[in-house]
């Protein structure tokens, strides 16, 4: 894995970001010798409308009676 200097990163930021996307991560070294890792953020592949189901012990007749009761109110 290549380690880029701070000066190189400033000049070639777009290319380094593309490289991080392709390789998974890129390392940058600052003037003090500290090393930083740049990784692309993982984007969730699920829909925000996907919700977990809830396991309930409810029957079809319970649901139908609840619907009828709500219809009678309005």
ZIMO-V682651 format. One record per pair of residues at least 24 apart in sequence whose ideal C-beta (glycine too) atoms are under 10 Angstrom apart, sorted by the first residue. I is the first residue (numbers start at 0). J is the second residue. If there is no record, write none. Layout:
# ZIMO-V682651
i->(I/I)
j->(J/J)
This chain:
# ZIMO-V682651
i->(0/0/0/0/1/1/2/2/2/2/2/2/3/3/3/3/4/4/4/5/5/5/5/5/6/8/8/12)
j->(24/25/26/36/25/26/26/27/28/34/35/36/27/28/35/37/28/29/30/29/30/31/33/35/30/35/37/37)
